[in-house]
C-alpha cells in the first residue's frame, strides 16, 4: 500500500483485531471495553468523534463525562499550547504555581463553602481518598457512612466505601463502613412513598444505622448527589439537607462527591448538592474540570483541610498544564452559560425519552437532571433488570452513529452525558437515534 493510501474496510478490521489482541495480551482482563467490536477513537471535533475506520459518531458519553466542553475547543487547546510552549510542564507543589493558585481561588469562591481551601489531585479517586483522609483525621475516627449503590473510586479506601458490589474488588478497607438508604428509589423498599415520606424513611434509616452499626463517633457521610456509575440515580431534592440535620447533631461531616455532578452538568445548579439546600463541609471534583486533562481535587472548610499534621504533597496534582487547562475550561463554561444549556437540552431529552416508557416495555424508567440521564432497562413488562437489553441497546446506538454509556448495579442502565456544548440539533439527532434503537431492542427482547 503506497504512502497516504487509506486501508480498505477489510484491512482496517484486521488492524483493529490485531490491536484488540495486543490489548488483551498486555492489559488486565478486568479492563472492560465497549462493543462486540471495540473501536479506537483517532480524531474528534465538537461533539463528534471518528474511529480508525473513518466512522463518525455523535458522542453522548464524553469520555465518561470528562470531555465536558467537547473536542478541539480552541480556547482550551490554545491555553494548553501556550503553557507547553513555556517548557514548564511540571514543577511540583514545592514551588509556587500561578495557575494553581488562581484556579483554587476561583473554585473556593464558587464552592459556597465558608473559608474554603483547595487541594488538587489527578483524579476523582484521589480526590475522594483525600477527602476520606481529611474527614477521618479531623474527626479522629475511621467510621464512614455511605449510600447503597454508590461508587467513589478504585483505590483502597474508595473501594471500601463503594456500595456497589460490581465495583468493590476487595473486602479489605482502612475505614469501617456503614451503608444507608437514599439514592436508588426505583429499587428501594420505599419506592412507592411520596417524596416527603421517602426522605423521612431514609432519615429514619440513617438514625437507625448510627444507633446500631456505629460506635457513634462517625467521621463523615460521603455521598454522590446523583449516583453516576450506579446508573444516574436521582434522589428527591432535599434528601441530603434532611440527612445533614442528623449529621450535625453528631458533629459528622458531609462530603459531597461532585466528580460527575459538578460544574453545572445537572442544569438546575452548579453543584449537585445545591438541590438539597445544604452546604457540605467538603466537596470533591474531577472529570469535566480539565475537559480531558487529568485533574481532580477537594474543596473544604479550612479547619478540615488543615487537619493533616504530617507532610503531604501531590507530585502531579495541580501541575501547570492541568490547572491551565482547567482555568480555560471553567472560563469557557461560565462565559457561555453551559449550565443553562445543560438544563434546557436536558429537559428536551428527558421529555422525549420519557414518552417512550409507555410505548416500549423494555424501558423501566427514565431519570436524570440536565445532561445526566439514565435509561433503566428491564425484561419487558417487569421490573427485572435486563443486562441483555442494555448490551443490545449499546450496539444498536453504535451502529446508528451514537456513543452512549452503560452502568447500574446490575449493568442494565444506559447513561447519557454528552458534552455541555451540545446543540439543539444534536440533541434531536441523538433522541431520534435512541428512539429507533430502543424500538429495535424492545422488539428483539419481546421476540
N, C-alpha and C positions, 0 to 999 in steps of 0.2 A: 504494500500500500504506500503510495507516494506521500511525502510530507504535505500536510494540510488536508489530505483526503479524510472524509468522515467515515467511520466504520458503518457497515450496514447493520440492520437490526439484529441479525443472527450473530454477527461478530461481537456486537455490544453486549448481548445477553450472555455470551460466553465469557466476556470480560467481567461482567457483573458476577457470574457464577464463580469465577476464579477469585475475585475479591471477597466474596462471601465465604468461600472455603478458607482463604487466608485468615479472615476474621475469626472463624470458628477454631482455627488451629492455634491462635495465639491470644485470644481474648476469652474471658470467663464464660462458662455455659450459662451463668445467671445474668449475663448482659443481654437483655432482650432486644430483638429487632422487630419492627412492624412489618407486616405484609408477608404473604406467601413468597413473593419475590421482592426482597428488600431493595430499597432504592438508595442511590448515592446522590445527594444534592451537590451540584457543581457550580451553580450561579443563582443569583436572586436579585430582585428589584421590587420595591414597593411591597405588595402583599403576595407576590408570586415567586415561586422557586422553580428551578429547572433541574431535572435529573440528568444522569450521564447518557441517557437515551435521547435527550432533547425534548422530553415531555415536560410541559409546563403545568404547574399545579397552583391553584389558589390555596393559600396556606391559612387554615383555621386553627392552628395549634401553636404557631410562633415559637418553635423550639422549646416546647413546654413553657409557654408564657414568657420566654426570655427575650425574644425579639419584639419587645412591646411597641416600638415605634415603626417596625417594618425593616426592610432591607435597603441598603445602599442609600441611606439618608445623608445628603451632602453635609448638612450642619454638624452631624455627628462624626461622619467619616473624616471630614476635613479637620475637625478638632483633634482627632486621634493622630492624623498625619502630622499636624504641627508639633504635637508633643514628641512623636517619634523622630521628627527631624532635628530636635534638640540633642538627640543622642542619649537622653536620660530616660531610660525605660524603667529603671529601678534604683532606689537609693536606700530603702528600708525606713522603718519608722524611727530610727535613731537620728534622723535628720528632719528638719522642717520640710514639709511638702505643701506648697501653697494651695494646690487644687484640692488636697485632702482637707485642709482647714476650711476653705471656702465651702466645700460640699457639706462638711459637718455642720457649719453654721446654718446652712440652708435647711438641712434635714432636722436639726434641733428646733428651728423655728416652725417648720411645717408639722412637726410631730404633735404639738399642743401639750407636750409633757413639760411641766414647770422645771426650770433649772436643768435642762436636759444636756447630757453629754453623749457623744457618739464614738463607737469603736468599729473599725472596718475589718472585714474578713474577706474570704474569697468565694464564699458560697452560703446558701441558706442553712446547710447542715452545720457549718462552722459558726454561723450566727446563733443558731439555736443552742449549740453546745456552749457557747459563751454565755448566753442568757441563763442557761441552767447553772453554770458555774457561779455567775453573779448572784443568782437568787439563793442558791444553797449556801454560799459564803455569807451573804448578808443576813440570812435567817439562821445560820448555824444549824441547818437541818438538811438531810438528804431525802426528805419526803417530798414527792411531787404529785400533783393531780394533773390528769389529762383526760381528754374526751375519748370515748369509744369511737372507733373508726378513724382515728386521727393518723396523720403522718407528719413527722418533723425532721426526717433526715436519715442518713445511713452511717453515722458514727456511733460510738459505743453508748453514750447517754441518750442520744436522739432515737436510736432504735429502741432503747429501754422504755422511752415514754410514748412510742408509737403504738396506737391502739388498733392496729390492723395486722392480723397475723400474716397476711400475704407479704408484708414488708418487714416483719420482725424476724430477722435472721438468727437472733440469739436470745436465749432466755436470761443471759447474764446481764447485769447492769450496775453501774456505780450509784444509781439512785433507786429509792424504793417508791414504786408507782402504785397509785390507786386510780381507777378509771371511773368516770361519771357519765351519766346520760346527758344528752344535749343536742347533738348535731343531726343525726340521721333519722329524721322524722318519718320517712316513708316506711322504714322497717322498725320503728320504735313501738314498744308496748303502749306508748302514749299517743300514737299517731292520730287517733280519732278525736282527741281533745281539741278544744278551741285554743287559740294562741295563748291566751291568758292562763288557761288551765294547764297547757303543755309546759309553759315556763314555770308555773307553780310546782308541777310534778318533778321537773328537773332540779329545781332549787331544793325541794324536799329530799330528793335523792342525794344531792351534794351534802346536805346536812347529815344524812344518814351515813354516808361514806366517811365523813370527817369523824363521826362518833364511833364508827365500828371498825374501820380499816386503817386508821392512822393513830399515831401517838399524840396527835393534836397540834404539834409544832411544825406544821407543813410549810415548806419554803414557798411554793407558788402553784398556781394553776396556769399551765401553758395551753393555749387554745388557738385554733385557726378560726377566724370569723366566718369563713366559708371553707369547708374541708375540701382540699384540692385533689390529692391522689385518691381520697375516699370517694370521689365522684361528684365534685362541686355541690356539696351538701349545704343547704342554706337553712339555718335555724330561724325561728321567729325573731324579729327585731326586738331588742330589749332583754333578751335572754342573759347576755353576759353582764348587763347592768344589774339585773336582779341577783346574779351569782356574786358579783363583786360586793354587794351589800353583806353577804355572808362571809366572804373572804376578809373584808375589812374588820368584821367582828373578831377575827382571829389573827389579824396582822399579816395575813397571807398575801403575797404579791400576785398581781395579774400580769402575765406576759402574753401579748398578742403576737401570734406568728403571722406576719403580713407578707411572707415571702411570695405568695401568689395574689393576695388581695390588695397589696399596696399600690400607690401611685395613680389612684383614680380608676382602676380597672372595673370596679363594681359599679361605676357610674354615679350612684347616689352620693357617694362620699369618697374622699381622698384616701382614707384608711378604712378597711372593712369594719374595724371595731367601732367606728363612729356611728354605725347603725344602731348601736346598743346604748347610746347616750352615756358613755363612760370613757374616762381617760385611763389607760393602763399605766402600770408602773414602768413597763418596758415594752418595746416593740422590736421585732426582728424583721429584716428586709433582705432582698437579694433579687435574683432573676431580672425583671424588667428594668431595673435601675441602670444597668450597663448596656442595655439593648444588644446583648451578645457578648460583651466583655465580662469577665469573671469578677463579680463584686458582691459583697453582702455586708451585713453589719447589724449592730444593736444600737438603739437609742433608748436611754433610760434616765431616770432621775439621778442626779449627780451622786447622792449618797449611796444609791445602789451600784452605780458604775464604779465608784471609788472604793467598793468593799474589798477589792483584791488588794492584799497587803504584800504579796510577793512580786518579784519582777515578772513581767509578761509583755510580749510583743506579738505582732503578726508580721512575719517576714515579708510576705507579698500583699497583705491586706492594706488597702488604701494607697497602692502604688500610683505613681504619677499618670500612667497611661489609663488605668482603670478609673481613677477619680476624674480625670479629664473627660473621658467618655461619659461618665455618669453625670457630670455637670452639664454637658451638652444635651444629653438625653432629657434631664429634668427641665432644662430651659425650654427645649422644644415642646415637651409635653404640656408645660404650663402656658407657653406663648400661644399654642394652638388649641388650648382648652380641650384636650383629648378626653378628659373626664366627661365632659358634656357629650362628646361624640360617642363614647362608650355607652352612656346612658341612653341616648336616642336610638342608636342602632341595635343595642342590646334588647331594648323593648320591641323593636321591629322583628328581630329574630325570634324572641320568645313568643310573641303573638302568633307568628307564622307556624312555629313548631308545635305550640300547644293546640293549634287547630287540627293537628294530625293525630292527637291522642285518641279521640273517639273513632277516627277512621281506620286506625291500624292497631289492632290488639297487641302487637308486639311491643308497643311503646307503653311502658307502665307509668312514667312520669317525665315531665319536662320541667326543669327548675333552673334557677340561676338569678344573677343580677349583673347588669351591664354586660360586658363581653366575657363573662364566665358562665357558661351554660352547660348543663348536664342532661343527657337523654338516657334515662334508665330503661333498659330493655329486658323483657320478660318472656316467658313461654306464653304464646298468645292466649288471652282470656284468663290469665292467672297473675299472681304477683311473684311467681317463682323466677329467680334470676336466670337469665339466659346468656351464658358466655358465647354460645354458638351464634346468637343474634348479633352480639357486639362484634364478633370476628367477621361475620358476614357483612355487616354494615360498613366496617372499616374497609373491606375490599371493594364494596360497591361504590363508596365515595371516591376511593383512589382511582378506579377505572374511569370515573366520570370527571376526574381532574380536580378533586378536592382532598386536602390532607386534614385529618381530624385526629384527636387523641382518644385514648381508651383508659379506663381506670375503674374505680369502685372496689370495695372489699371483695366482691365476687367477680370482678373483672367483666362486668356486664354494663358498664356505663360509657357512653361516648361523650367525650369532653370537647367543647368548642371554646377556643380562646384566641381569636385572630388578633393581629396587631391592632392597636388602638387607633391607627390612622385609616382603618377600614372605611371605604366609601359606601354610600347607599347602594350604588350599582353592584358592588362586590358582595354586599350583604344579601341582596336579592338573588344574585347568581349562586351564592352558597346555599341559600334557602331552597332554591329550585333543585339543586343537585341533591340536597338532603331529602327533599320530598320524594324524588324519584328513587333514591337509594333505600329509604325506609319502606316504600311500597314494594320494592323488589325483595327486601329482606323479609317483610311480612308475608309475602306470597311464598317465598322459599320455605319459611318455617311452618306456615299453615299447611303447606302441602305435605 
